[in-house]
Amino acid sequence: MAAYVLGILDEDEVDAFENHLAQCRRCALDLRDFAVLPDLLDEADANGMLRANAGERPDGRSVRAMLDTVTEDRARRRRNTLLLSAAAAVLLIVLTAVTTVGLSSPQGDNNALVPTTTTPTVPGPSAVAKNAPDGSGTVTRTDPTTGVWARLNATPEPWGTSVTLEVKGTRTPVRCELVAKAKTGETLVVGSWLAGTSTADSEPLELNSSVGLRWHEIAEFQVRTPNTPTPLVRLPTD
């Protein structure tokens, strides 16, 4: 019992004693009384009460040397216990932090491990449709009266808006023009061309041009013939 309390048993002896202790109530009660022994010995040794009267044993071993060995062994065990306790505390903190991050963080690199349901994304209105200041996008219209079809693609530029126009459906050779109607009432000619020179313009004619207005300043584009009040097709920006 005393050797166990002093911590001088080897590992196998400790295991054997603790297995016995688990089944012997008397020894368990005795251990409680012996538990104060190490502190009492440390106090007595610190005050010189043990070493001053420590003589030689009959087998020739010095009691003082034995006390030194026990003291050193117990100090080493205490240091090891403290180091193990500190390491366990650090490990517990790390595991707790990792668990907390894993539970609170959004799905990231672990997406491959967690099955997810993909929801189809419905595309929202383009910047052109939302009338953004520097919008870009495509507007397509067919006039039900004239039958003229047009597709206009706008791209914002530092100096205004670049425009690509595709148009077809004019039935007779005629000079056409693309105009931009500003929200202030101003009308700017973006470009002009000769239409209807091929077989009813079966393939769209593509034109590239530009206008010195921002998209949000334009109310609509029109494909028209000069001096004709009714356009062939209107391409509103709203």
Order of alpha helices (4+ residues) and beta strands (2+ residues): alpha-alpha-alpha-alpha-alpha-beta-beta-beta-beta-beta-beta-beta-beta
